[in-house]
Amino acid sequence: MQIRCINCKMPISIGRQAVENALNIIHEDNLVHYDFRCPKCKKTNKISKEQLLHAAPGWEYVAPKKEVKKKETKKKETKKKTEK
């Protein structure tokens, strides 16, 4: 996806993975647009959800995996050791 900075007019190339990450954030937080920061002038550029969907036509929301807490696994290991 190619955008142009609103402030400095520098062309910015946004990869497919960055577009999909932005769409996931928009979907999770129920946002209307996503802010991409210009690498040159550091100003934010608002990109609408429709523009991002146009750049990633096969995108589907994938819920993030929940991580297992380390404390729970350590408790299970100590219980196994005490049982032996």
PDB file of N, CA, C and O in Angstrom:
ATOM      1  N   MET A   1       0.853  -1.167   0.000  1.00  0.00           N
ATOM      2  CA  MET A   1       0.000   0.000   0.000  1.00  0.00           C
ATOM      3  C   MET A   1       0.898   1.228   0.000  1.00  0.00           C
ATOM      4  O   MET A   1       1.872   1.292   0.751  1.00  0.00           O
ATOM      5  N   GLN A   2       0.577   2.184  -0.827  1.00  0.00           N
ATOM      6  CA  GLN A   2       1.328   3.428  -0.911  1.00  0.00           C
ATOM      7  C   GLN A   2       0.450   4.573  -0.417  1.00  0.00           C
ATOM      8  O   GLN A   2      -0.698   4.721  -0.837  1.00  0.00           O
ATOM      9  N   ILE A   3       1.012   5.381   0.483  1.00  0.00           N
ATOM     10  CA  ILE A   3       0.335   6.608   0.906  1.00  0.00           C
ATOM     11  C   ILE A   3       1.332   7.749   0.794  1.00  0.00           C
ATOM     12  O   ILE A   3       2.533   7.519   0.649  1.00  0.00           O
ATOM     13  N   ARG A   4       0.843   8.961   0.861  1.00  0.00           N
ATOM     14  CA  ARG A   4       1.694  10.142   0.819  1.00  0.00           C
ATOM     15  C   ARG A   4       1.444  10.928   2.099  1.00  0.00           C
ATOM     16  O   ARG A   4       0.300  11.168   2.485  1.00  0.00           O
ATOM     17  N   CYS A   5       2.529  11.324   2.747  1.00  0.00           N
ATOM     18  CA  CYS A   5       2.424  12.081   3.995  1.00  0.00           C
ATOM     19  C   CYS A   5       1.692  13.402   3.731  1.00  0.00           C
ATOM     20  O   CYS A   5       1.974  14.105   2.760  1.00  0.00           O
ATOM     21  N   ILE A   6       0.777  13.709   4.594  1.00  0.00           N
ATOM     22  CA  ILE A   6      -0.008  14.930   4.449  1.00  0.00           C
ATOM     23  C   ILE A   6       0.851  16.167   4.695  1.00  0.00           C
ATOM     24  O   ILE A   6       0.607  17.216   4.100  1.00  0.00           O
ATOM     25  N   ASN A   7       1.848  16.053   5.559  1.00  0.00           N
ATOM     26  CA  ASN A   7       2.663  17.198   5.931  1.00  0.00           C
ATOM     27  C   ASN A   7       3.826  17.434   4.953  1.00  0.00           C
ATOM     28  O   ASN A   7       3.946  18.519   4.384  1.00  0.00           O
ATOM     29  N   CYS A   8       4.679  16.420   4.759  1.00  0.00           N
ATOM     30  CA  CYS A   8       5.896  16.616   3.967  1.00  0.00           C
ATOM     31  C   CYS A   8       5.803  16.046   2.548  1.00  0.00           C
ATOM     32  O   CYS A   8       6.737  16.199   1.761  1.00  0.00           O
ATOM     33  N   LYS A   9       4.702  15.401   2.219  1.00  0.00           N
ATOM     34  CA  LYS A   9       4.431  14.840   0.884  1.00  0.00           C
ATOM     35  C   LYS A   9       5.361  13.689   0.497  1.00  0.00           C
ATOM     36  O   LYS A   9       5.466  13.352  -0.683  1.00  0.00           O
ATOM     37  N   MET A  10       6.030  13.087   1.467  1.00  0.00           N
ATOM     38  CA  MET A  10       6.903  11.952   1.191  1.00  0.00           C
ATOM     39  C   MET A  10       6.070  10.698   0.958  1.00  0.00           C
ATOM     40  O   MET A  10       5.161  10.424   1.742  1.00  0.00           O
ATOM     41  N   PRO A  11       6.348   9.926  -0.096  1.00  0.00           N
ATOM     42  CA  PRO A  11       5.615   8.671  -0.297  1.00  0.00           C
ATOM     43  C   PRO A  11       6.051   7.633   0.738  1.00  0.00           C
ATOM     44  O   PRO A  11       7.239   7.477   1.023  1.00  0.00           O
ATOM     45  N   ILE A  12       5.073   6.935   1.287  1.00  0.00           N
ATOM     46  CA  ILE A  12       5.324   5.934   2.318  1.00  0.00           C
ATOM     47  C   ILE A  12       4.774   4.606   1.821  1.00  0.00           C
ATOM     48  O   ILE A  12       3.617   4.514   1.411  1.00  0.00           O
ATOM     49  N   SER A  13       5.604   3.593   1.861  1.00  0.00           N
ATOM     50  CA  SER A  13       5.184   2.254   1.481  1.00  0.00           C
ATOM     51  C   SER A  13       4.845   1.468   2.740  1.00  0.00           C
ATOM     52  O   SER A  13       5.652   1.388   3.667  1.00  0.00           O
ATOM     53  N   ILE A  14       3.657   0.894   2.770  1.00  0.00           N
ATOM     54  CA  ILE A  14       3.201   0.122   3.926  1.00  0.00           C
ATOM     55  C   ILE A  14       3.004  -1.315   3.462  1.00  0.00           C
ATOM     56  O   ILE A  14       2.241  -1.573   2.531  1.00  0.00           O
ATOM     57  N   GLY A  15       3.685  -2.242   4.107  1.00  0.00           N
ATOM     58  CA  GLY A  15       3.638  -3.646   3.731  1.00  0.00           C
ATOM     59  C   GLY A  15       2.326  -4.318   4.108  1.00  0.00           C
ATOM     60  O   GLY A  15       1.535  -3.789   4.888  1.00  0.00           O
ATOM     61  N   ARG A  16       2.119  -5.491   3.538  1.00  0.00           N
ATOM     62  CA  ARG A  16       0.889  -6.251   3.766  1.00  0.00           C
ATOM     63  C   ARG A  16       0.729  -6.604   5.250  1.00  0.00           C
ATOM     64  O   ARG A  16      -0.371  -6.516   5.795  1.00  0.00           O
ATOM     65  N   GLN A  17       1.827  -7.001   5.901  1.00  0.00           N
ATOM     66  CA  GLN A  17       1.762  -7.377   7.312  1.00  0.00           C
ATOM     67  C   GLN A  17       1.383  -6.176   8.184  1.00  0.00           C
ATOM     68  O   GLN A  17       0.614  -6.325   9.133  1.00  0.00           O
ATOM     69  N   ALA A  18       1.906  -5.011   7.878  1.00  0.00           N
ATOM     70  CA  ALA A  18       1.566  -3.803   8.642  1.00  0.00           C
ATOM     71  C   ALA A  18       0.092  -3.436   8.446  1.00  0.00           C
ATOM     72  O   ALA A  18      -0.573  -2.992   9.382  1.00  0.00           O
ATOM     73  N   VAL A  19      -0.407  -3.624   7.230  1.00  0.00           N
ATOM     74  CA  VAL A  19      -1.828  -3.346   6.957  1.00  0.00           C
ATOM     75  C   VAL A  19      -2.705  -4.309   7.741  1.00  0.00           C
ATOM     76  O   VAL A  19      -3.707  -3.897   8.324  1.00  0.00           O
ATOM     77  N   GLU A  20      -2.339  -5.586   7.762  1.00  0.00           N
ATOM     78  CA  GLU A  20      -3.130  -6.571   8.501  1.00  0.00           C
ATOM     79  C   GLU A  20      -3.081  -6.316  10.003  1.00  0.00           C
ATOM     80  O   GLU A  20      -4.092  -6.478  10.687  1.00  0.00           O
ATOM     81  N   ASN A  21      -1.925  -5.920  10.526  1.00  0.00           N
ATOM     82  CA  ASN A  21      -1.830  -5.569  11.950  1.00  0.00           C
ATOM     83  C   ASN A  21      -2.704  -4.359  12.271  1.00  0.00           C
ATOM     84  O   ASN A  21      -3.365  -4.326  13.309  1.00  0.00           O
ATOM     85  N   ALA A  22      -2.708  -3.374  11.391  1.00  0.00           N
ATOM     86  CA  ALA A  22      -3.546  -2.182  11.592  1.00  0.00           C
ATOM     87  C   ALA A  22      -5.029  -2.564  11.576  1.00  0.00           C
ATOM     88  O   ALA A  22      -5.810  -2.054  12.378  1.00  0.00           O
ATOM     89  N   LEU A  23      -5.412  -3.456  10.668  1.00  0.00           N
ATOM     90  CA  LEU A  23      -6.806  -3.897  10.604  1.00  0.00           C
ATOM     91  C   LEU A  23      -7.201  -4.666  11.859  1.00  0.00           C
ATOM     92  O   LEU A  23      -8.326  -4.529  12.338  1.00  0.00           O
ATOM     93  N   ASN A  24      -6.295  -5.468  12.393  1.00  0.00           N
ATOM     94  CA  ASN A  24      -6.586  -6.179  13.641  1.00  0.00           C
ATOM     95  C   ASN A  24      -6.798  -5.204  14.792  1.00  0.00           C
ATOM     96  O   ASN A  24      -7.710  -5.383  15.600  1.00  0.00           O
ATOM     97  N   ILE A  25      -5.965  -4.181  14.870  1.00  0.00           N
ATOM     98  CA  ILE A  25      -6.105  -3.181  15.933  1.00  0.00           C
ATOM     99  C   ILE A  25      -7.407  -2.407  15.771  1.00  0.00           C
ATOM    100  O   ILE A  25      -8.103  -2.154  16.754  1.00  0.00           O
ATOM    101  N   ILE A  26      -7.740  -2.033  14.548  1.00  0.00           N
ATOM    102  CA  ILE A  26      -8.992  -1.321  14.283  1.00  0.00           C
ATOM    103  C   ILE A  26     -10.181  -2.171  14.693  1.00  0.00           C
ATOM    104  O   ILE A  26     -11.130  -1.670  15.297  1.00  0.00           O
ATOM    105  N   HIS A  27     -10.132  -3.462  14.365  1.00  0.00           N
ATOM    106  CA  HIS A  27     -11.248  -4.351  14.686  1.00  0.00           C
ATOM    107  C   HIS A  27     -11.379  -4.559  16.199  1.00  0.00           C
ATOM    108  O   HIS A  27     -12.489  -4.537  16.731  1.00  0.00           O
ATOM    109  N   GLU A  28     -10.250  -4.762  16.897  1.00  0.00           N
ATOM    110  CA  GLU A  28     -10.285  -5.006  18.342  1.00  0.00           C
ATOM    111  C   GLU A  28     -10.787  -3.790  19.112  1.00  0.00           C
ATOM    112  O   GLU A  28     -11.578  -3.927  20.046  1.00  0.00           O
ATOM    113  N   ASP A  29     -10.328  -2.599  18.721  1.00  0.00           N
ATOM    114  CA  ASP A  29     -10.681  -1.381  19.452  1.00  0.00           C
ATOM    115  C   ASP A  29     -11.880  -0.650  18.868  1.00  0.00           C
ATOM    116  O   ASP A  29     -12.268   0.403  19.375  1.00  0.00           O
ATOM    117  N   ASN A  30     -12.471  -1.195  17.809  1.00  0.00           N
ATOM    118  CA  ASN A  30     -13.642  -0.616  17.149  1.00  0.00           C
ATOM    119  C   ASN A  30     -13.367   0.833  16.715  1.00  0.00           C
ATOM    120  O   ASN A  30     -14.134   1.743  17.028  1.00  0.00           O
ATOM    121  N   LEU A  31     -12.261   1.022  15.991  1.00  0.00           N
ATOM    122  CA  LEU A  31     -11.850   2.343  15.520  1.00  0.00           C
ATOM    123  C   LEU A  31     -12.348   2.600  14.096  1.00  0.00           C
ATOM    124  O   LEU A  31     -12.773   1.675  13.403  1.00  0.00           O
ATOM    125  N   VAL A  32     -12.293   3.847  13.672  1.00  0.00           N
ATOM    126  CA  VAL A  32     -12.697   4.243  12.325  1.00  0.00           C
ATOM    127  C   VAL A  32     -11.485   4.358  11.409  1.00  0.00           C
ATOM    128  O   VAL A  32     -11.580   4.096  10.210  1.00  0.00           O
ATOM    129  N   HIS A  33     -10.342   4.752  11.974  1.00  0.00           N
ATOM    130  CA  HIS A  33      -9.131   4.924  11.180  1.00  0.00           C
ATOM    131  C   HIS A  33      -7.919   4.485  11.995  1.00  0.00           C
ATOM    132  O   HIS A  33      -8.014   4.269  13.203  1.00  0.00           O
ATOM    133  N   TYR A  34      -6.775   4.357  11.318  1.00  0.00           N
ATOM    134  CA  TYR A  34      -5.513   4.003  11.965  1.00  0.00           C
ATOM    135  C   TYR A  34      -4.501   5.088  11.646  1.00  0.00           C
ATOM    136  O   TYR A  34      -4.495   5.626  10.538  1.00  0.00           O
ATOM    137  N   ASP A  35      -3.647   5.413  12.599  1.00  0.00           N
ATOM    138  CA  ASP A  35      -2.642   6.456  12.420  1.00  0.00           C
ATOM    139  C   ASP A  35      -1.284   5.839  12.082  1.00  0.00           C
ATOM    140  O   ASP A  35      -0.680   5.147  12.902  1.00  0.00           O
ATOM    141  N   PHE A  36      -0.815   6.103  10.857  1.00  0.00           N
ATOM    142  CA  PHE A  36       0.536   5.724  10.476  1.00  0.00           C
ATOM    143  C   PHE A  36       1.420   6.941  10.649  1.00  0.00           C
ATOM    144  O   PHE A  36       1.035   8.047  10.272  1.00  0.00           O
ATOM    145  N   ARG A  37       2.607   6.751  11.219  1.00  0.00           N
ATOM    146  CA  ARG A  37       3.533   7.847  11.457  1.00  0.00           C
ATOM    147  C   ARG A  37       4.524   7.926  10.305  1.00  0.00           C
ATOM    148  O   ARG A  37       5.091   6.914   9.892  1.00  0.00           O
ATOM    149  N   CYS A  38       4.726   9.122   9.794  1.00  0.00           N
ATOM    150  CA  CYS A  38       5.684   9.369   8.717  1.00  0.00           C
ATOM    151  C   CYS A  38       7.102   9.184   9.271  1.00  0.00           C
ATOM    152  O   CYS A  38       7.432   9.765  10.305  1.00  0.00           O
ATOM    153  N   PRO A  39       7.944   8.387   8.604  1.00  0.00           N
ATOM    154  CA  PRO A  39       9.302   8.196   9.108  1.00  0.00           C
ATOM    155  C   PRO A  39      10.182   9.439   8.979  1.00  0.00           C
ATOM    156  O   PRO A  39      11.187   9.559   9.680  1.00  0.00           O
ATOM    157  N   LYS A  40       9.815  10.359   8.095  1.00  0.00           N
ATOM    158  CA  LYS A  40      10.629  11.558   7.880  1.00  0.00           C
ATOM    159  C   LYS A  40      10.271  12.679   8.850  1.00  0.00           C
ATOM    160  O   LYS A  40      11.138  13.171   9.572  1.00  0.00           O
ATOM    161  N   CYS A  41       9.000  13.087   8.874  1.00  0.00           N
ATOM    162  CA  CYS A  41       8.603  14.244   9.696  1.00  0.00           C
ATOM    163  C   CYS A  41       7.896  13.852  10.996  1.00  0.00           C
ATOM    164  O   CYS A  41       7.618  14.713  11.831  1.00  0.00           O
ATOM    165  N   LYS A  42       7.606  12.564  11.170  1.00  0.00           N
ATOM    166  CA  LYS A  42       6.990  12.021  12.399  1.00  0.00           C
ATOM    167  C   LYS A  42       5.553  12.479  12.635  1.00  0.00           C
ATOM    168  O   LYS A  42       5.035  12.331  13.742  1.00  0.00           O
ATOM    169  N   LYS A  43       4.907  13.027  11.622  1.00  0.00           N
ATOM    170  CA  LYS A  43       3.495  13.401  11.747  1.00  0.00           C
ATOM    171  C   LYS A  43       2.638  12.164  11.487  1.00  0.00           C
ATOM    172  O   LYS A  43       3.045  11.259  10.758  1.00  0.00           O
ATOM    173  N   THR A  44       1.436  12.133  12.095  1.00  0.00           N
ATOM    174  CA  THR A  44       0.547  11.002  11.887  1.00  0.00           C
ATOM    175  C   THR A  44      -0.316  11.232  10.653  1.00  0.00           C
ATOM    176  O   THR A  44      -0.740  12.352  10.368  1.00  0.00           O
ATOM    177  N   ASN A  45      -0.562  10.156   9.938  1.00  0.00           N
ATOM    178  CA  ASN A  45      -1.410  10.165   8.756  1.00  0.00           C
ATOM    179  C   ASN A  45      -2.563   9.207   9.001  1.00  0.00           C
ATOM    180  O   ASN A  45      -2.345   8.013   9.203  1.00  0.00           O
ATOM    181  N   LYS A  46      -3.777   9.714   8.986  1.00  0.00           N
ATOM    182  CA  LYS A  46      -4.949   8.895   9.246  1.00  0.00           C
ATOM    183  C   LYS A  46      -5.315   8.114   7.984  1.00  0.00           C
ATOM    184  O   LYS A  46      -5.495   8.686   6.909  1.00  0.00           O
ATOM    185  N   ILE A  47      -5.420   6.793   8.142  1.00  0.00           N
ATOM    186  CA  ILE A  47      -5.820   5.921   7.039  1.00  0.00           C
ATOM    187  C   ILE A  47      -7.122   5.248   7.460  1.00  0.00           C
ATOM    188  O   ILE A  47      -7.187   4.615   8.514  1.00  0.00           O
ATOM    189  N   SER A  48      -8.148   5.384   6.642  1.00  0.00           N
ATOM    190  CA  SER A  48      -9.461   4.847   6.999  1.00  0.00           C
ATOM    191  C   SER A  48      -9.479   3.323   6.893  1.00  0.00           C
ATOM    192  O   SER A  48      -8.641   2.719   6.223  1.00  0.00           O
ATOM    193  N   LYS A  49     -10.439   2.731   7.559  1.00  0.00           N
ATOM    194  CA  LYS A  49     -10.601   1.287   7.535  1.00  0.00           C
ATOM    195  C   LYS A  49     -10.899   0.801   6.113  1.00  0.00           C
ATOM    196  O   LYS A  49     -10.447  -0.274   5.719  1.00  0.00           O
ATOM    197  N   GLU A  50     -11.645   1.576   5.355  1.00  0.00           N
ATOM    198  CA  GLU A  50     -11.979   1.209   3.988  1.00  0.00           C
ATOM    199  C   GLU A  50     -10.724   1.145   3.107  1.00  0.00           C
ATOM    200  O   GLU A  50     -10.582   0.236   2.288  1.00  0.00           O
ATOM    201  N   GLN A  51      -9.814   2.117   3.279  1.00  0.00           N
ATOM    202  CA  GLN A  51      -8.573   2.103   2.512  1.00  0.00           C
ATOM    203  C   GLN A  51      -7.728   0.885   2.866  1.00  0.00           C
ATOM    204  O   GLN A  51      -7.134   0.262   1.986  1.00  0.00           O
ATOM    205  N   LEU A  52      -7.673   0.548   4.141  1.00  0.00           N
ATOM    206  CA  LEU A  52      -6.902  -0.618   4.564  1.00  0.00           C
ATOM    207  C   LEU A  52      -7.525  -1.917   4.046  1.00  0.00           C
ATOM    208  O   LEU A  52      -6.811  -2.831   3.635  1.00  0.00           O
ATOM    209  N   LEU A  53      -8.847  -1.993   4.067  1.00  0.00           N
ATOM    210  CA  LEU A  53      -9.517  -3.184   3.536  1.00  0.00           C
ATOM    211  C   LEU A  53      -9.292  -3.333   2.031  1.00  0.00           C
ATOM    212  O   LEU A  53      -9.201  -4.448   1.518  1.00  0.00           O
ATOM    213  N   HIS A  54      -9.204  -2.215   1.337  1.00  0.00           N
ATOM    214  CA  HIS A  54      -8.925  -2.244  -0.102  1.00  0.00           C
ATOM    215  C   HIS A  54      -7.508  -2.774  -0.367  1.00  0.00           C
ATOM    216  O   HIS A  54      -7.270  -3.437  -1.376  1.00  0.00           O
ATOM    217  N   ALA A  55      -6.580  -2.481   0.535  1.00  0.00           N
ATOM    218  CA  ALA A  55      -5.193  -2.931   0.373  1.00  0.00           C
ATOM    219  C   ALA A  55      -5.013  -4.398   0.776  1.00  0.00           C
ATOM    220  O   ALA A  55      -4.054  -5.041   0.347  1.00  0.00           O
ATOM    221  N   ALA A  56      -5.915  -4.926   1.586  1.00  0.00           N
ATOM    222  CA  ALA A  56      -5.838  -6.324   2.031  1.00  0.00           C
ATOM    223  C   ALA A  56      -7.181  -6.998   1.790  1.00  0.00           C
ATOM    224  O   ALA A  56      -7.948  -7.189   2.733  1.00  0.00           O
ATOM    225  N   PRO A  57      -7.483  -7.366   0.534  1.00  0.00           N
ATOM    226  CA  PRO A  57      -8.815  -7.876   0.209  1.00  0.00           C
ATOM    227  C   PRO A  57      -9.170  -9.211   0.868  1.00  0.00           C
ATOM    228  O   PRO A  57     -10.352  -9.464   1.101  1.00  0.00           O
ATOM    229  N   GLY A  58      -8.211 -10.062   1.172  1.00  0.00           N
ATOM    230  CA  GLY A  58      -8.526 -11.362   1.762  1.00  0.00           C
ATOM    231  C   GLY A  58      -8.393 -11.392   3.267  1.00  0.00           C
ATOM    232  O   GLY A  58      -8.321 -12.470   3.856  1.00  0.00           O
ATOM    233  N   TRP A  59      -8.357 -10.228   3.907  1.00  0.00           N
ATOM    234  CA  TRP A  59      -8.122 -10.162   5.343  1.00  0.00           C
ATOM    235  C   TRP A  59      -9.312 -10.677   6.128  1.00  0.00           C
ATOM    236  O   TRP A  59     -10.460 -10.356   5.818  1.00  0.00           O
ATOM    237  N   GLU A  60      -9.027 -11.491   7.163  1.00  0.00           N
ATOM    238  CA  GLU A  60     -10.037 -11.931   8.113  1.00  0.00           C
ATOM    239  C   GLU A  60      -9.474 -11.725   9.513  1.00  0.00           C
ATOM    240  O   GLU A  60      -8.280 -11.907   9.750  1.00  0.00           O
ATOM    241  N   TYR A  61     -10.343 -11.347  10.426  1.00  0.00           N
ATOM    242  CA  TYR A  61      -9.891 -11.095  11.801  1.00  0.00           C
ATOM    243  C   TYR A  61      -9.468 -12.398  12.453  1.00  0.00           C
ATOM    244  O   TYR A  61     -10.189 -13.395  12.407  1.00  0.00           O
ATOM    245  N   VAL A  62      -8.288 -12.378  13.061  1.00  0.00           N
ATOM    246  CA  VAL A  62      -7.778 -13.517  13.807  1.00  0.00           C
ATOM    247  C   VAL A  62      -7.555 -13.053  15.235  1.00  0.00           C
ATOM    248  O   VAL A  62      -6.761 -12.147  15.490  1.00  0.00           O
ATOM    249  N   ALA A  63      -8.259 -13.681  16.160  1.00  0.00           N
ATOM    250  CA  ALA A  63      -8.132 -13.292  17.563  1.00  0.00           C
ATOM    251  C   ALA A  63      -6.751 -13.669  18.078  1.00  0.00           C
ATOM    252  O   ALA A  63      -6.242 -14.743  17.756  1.00  0.00           O
ATOM    253  N   PRO A  64      -6.136 -12.793  18.879  1.00  0.00           N
ATOM    254  CA  PRO A  64      -4.812 -13.120  19.419  1.00  0.00           C
ATOM    255  C   PRO A  64      -4.899 -14.287  20.386  1.00  0.00           C
ATOM    256  O   PRO A  64      -5.889 -14.443  21.101  1.00  0.00           O
ATOM    257  N   LYS A  65      -3.845 -15.114  20.404  1.00  0.00           N
ATOM    258  CA  LYS A  65      -3.813 -16.274  21.294  1.00  0.00           C
ATOM    259  C   LYS A  65      -3.546 -15.808  22.718  1.00  0.00           C
ATOM    260  O   LYS A  65      -2.732 -14.915  22.952  1.00  0.00           O
ATOM    261  N   LYS A  66      -4.238 -16.421  23.654  1.00  0.00           N
ATOM    262  CA  LYS A  66      -4.038 -16.090  25.054  1.00  0.00           C
ATOM    263  C   LYS A  66      -2.844 -16.878  25.570  1.00  0.00           C
ATOM    264  O   LYS A  66      -2.737 -18.083  25.346  1.00  0.00           O
ATOM    265  N   GLU A  67      -1.954 -16.188  26.260  1.00  0.00           N
ATOM    266  CA  GLU A  67      -0.765 -16.833  26.797  1.00  0.00           C
ATOM    267  C   GLU A  67      -1.076 -17.456  28.154  1.00  0.00           C
ATOM    268  O   GLU A  67      -1.841 -16.908  28.948  1.00  0.00           O
ATOM    269  N   VAL A  68      -0.472 -18.598  28.397  1.00  0.00           N
ATOM    270  CA  VAL A  68      -0.640 -19.278  29.677  1.00  0.00           C
ATOM    271  C   VAL A  68       0.275 -18.597  30.686  1.00  0.00           C
ATOM    272  O   VAL A  68       1.443 -18.331  30.406  1.00  0.00           O
ATOM    273  N   LYS A  69      -0.266 -18.328  31.836  1.00  0.00           N
ATOM    274  CA  LYS A  69       0.527 -17.670  32.873  1.00  0.00           C
ATOM    275  C   LYS A  69       1.603 -18.625  33.380  1.00  0.00           C
ATOM    276  O   LYS A  69       1.343 -19.811  33.582  1.00  0.00           O
ATOM    277  N   LYS A  70       2.799 -18.110  33.583  1.00  0.00           N
ATOM    278  CA  LYS A  70       3.927 -18.928  34.019  1.00  0.00           C
ATOM    279  C   LYS A  70       3.744 -19.428  35.440  1.00  0.00           C
ATOM    280  O   LYS A  70       4.226 -20.511  35.771  1.00  0.00           O
ATOM    281  N   LYS A  71       3.070 -18.678  36.281  1.00  0.00           N
ATOM    282  CA  LYS A  71       2.874 -19.070  37.666  1.00  0.00           C
ATOM    283  C   LYS A  71       2.056 -20.355  37.760  1.00  0.00           C
ATOM    284  O   LYS A  71       2.340 -21.216  38.593  1.00  0.00           O
ATOM    285  N   GLU A  72       1.043 -20.485  36.907  1.00  0.00           N
ATOM    286  CA  GLU A  72       0.207 -21.670  36.931  1.00  0.00           C
ATOM    287  C   GLU A  72       1.006 -22.905  36.546  1.00  0.00           C
ATOM    288  O   GLU A  72       0.846 -23.961  37.158  1.00  0.00           O
ATOM    289  N   THR A  73       1.859 -22.786  35.544  1.00  0.00           N
ATOM    290  CA  THR A  73       2.638 -23.939  35.110  1.00  0.00           C
ATOM    291  C   THR A  73       3.665 -24.316  36.173  1.00  0.00           C
ATOM    292  O   THR A  73       3.941 -25.502  36.355  1.00  0.00           O
ATOM    293  N   LYS A  74       4.233 -23.353  36.872  1.00  0.00           N
ATOM    294  CA  LYS A  74       5.191 -23.652  37.924  1.00  0.00           C
ATOM    295  C   LYS A  74       4.511 -24.361  39.089  1.00  0.00           C
ATOM    296  O   LYS A  74       5.099 -25.259  39.692  1.00  0.00           O
ATOM    297  N   LYS A  75       3.281 -23.971  39.412  1.00  0.00           N
ATOM    298  CA  LYS A  75       2.561 -24.623  40.494  1.00  0.00           C
ATOM    299  C   LYS A  75       2.297 -26.079  40.154  1.00  0.00           C
ATOM    300  O   LYS A  75       2.408 -26.945  41.021  1.00  0.00           O
ATOM    301  N   LYS A  76       1.947 -26.361  38.901  1.00  0.00           N
ATOM    302  CA  LYS A  76       1.685 -27.728  38.485  1.00  0.00           C
ATOM    303  C   LYS A  76       2.958 -28.555  38.557  1.00  0.00           C
ATOM    304  O   LYS A  76       2.911 -29.718  38.959  1.00  0.00           O
ATOM    305  N   GLU A  77       4.107 -27.977  38.172  1.00  0.00           N
ATOM    306  CA  GLU A  77       5.367 -28.701  38.211  1.00  0.00           C
ATOM    307  C   GLU A  77       5.767 -29.034  39.645  1.00  0.00           C
ATOM    308  O   GLU A  77       6.260 -30.131  39.908  1.00  0.00           O
ATOM    309  N   THR A  78       5.561 -28.102  40.573  1.00  0.00           N
ATOM    310  CA  THR A  78       5.915 -28.353  41.966  1.00  0.00           C
ATOM    311  C   THR A  78       5.000 -29.414  42.588  1.00  0.00           C
ATOM    312  O   THR A  78       5.441 -30.200  43.427  1.00  0.00           O
ATOM    313  N   LYS A  79       3.735 -29.438  42.180  1.00  0.00           N
ATOM    314  CA  LYS A  79       2.816 -30.461  42.672  1.00  0.00           C
ATOM    315  C   LYS A  79       3.248 -31.846  42.187  1.00  0.00           C
ATOM    316  O   LYS A  79       3.174 -32.820  42.936  1.00  0.00           O
ATOM    317  N   LYS A  80       3.691 -31.930  40.949  1.00  0.00           N
ATOM    318  CA  LYS A  80       4.140 -33.223  40.406  1.00  0.00           C
ATOM    319  C   LYS A  80       5.390 -33.703  41.148  1.00  0.00           C
ATOM    320  O   LYS A  80       5.524 -34.893  41.434  1.00  0.00           O
ATOM    321  N   LYS A  81       6.298 -32.784  41.459  1.00  0.00           N
ATOM    322  CA  LYS A  81       7.523 -33.152  42.154  1.00  0.00           C
ATOM    323  C   LYS A  81       7.231 -33.639  43.566  1.00  0.00           C
ATOM    324  O   LYS A  81       7.859 -34.587  44.037  1.00  0.00           O
ATOM    325  N   THR A  82       6.281 -32.998  44.245  1.00  0.00           N
ATOM    326  CA  THR A  82       5.959 -33.384  45.617  1.00  0.00           C
ATOM    327  C   THR A  82       5.212 -34.722  45.663  1.00  0.00           C
ATOM    328  O   THR A  82       5.322 -35.461  46.641  1.00  0.00           O
ATOM    329  N   GLU A  83       4.459 -35.030  44.614  1.00  0.00           N
ATOM    330  CA  GLU A  83       3.734 -36.289  44.559  1.00  0.00           C
ATOM    331  C   GLU A  83       4.675 -37.477  44.360  1.00  0.00           C
ATOM    332  O   GLU A  83       4.388 -38.575  44.837  1.00  0.00           O
ATOM    333  N   LYS A  84       5.785 -37.274  43.669  1.00  0.00           N
ATOM    334  CA  LYS A  84       6.743 -38.348  43.411  1.00  0.00           C
ATOM    335  C   LYS A  84       7.486 -38.646  44.660  1.00  0.00           C
ATOM    336  O   LYS A  84       8.349 -39.524  44.671  1.00  0.00           O
TER     337      LYS A  84
END
